[in-house]
Amino acid sequence: MALVAQKELEFLDELISAEMLAATKFNTYSQQCTDPQLKQYLQQAAQAHQRHYSTLMKHVDPRAAH
């Protein structure tokens, strides 16, 4: 892996945090939701953000991939 500049690492850290926060929020919202269609949409959004989080983590630490 090529050397990554400090600014790029900070940007990746922000992206990783944002993806985890989004996944957590969508999971929470889906658990509170009673509308089946909206619940499904929120669950799919949570899964998408979890995948994005995992993808970003692979770039930072290949051992951290889930």
Summary of the structure (lengths in Angstrom):
residues: 66
radius of gyration: 14.4
end to end distance: 19.8
largest distance: 47.5
contacts: 155
relative contact order: 0.15
helix: 83%
strand: 0%
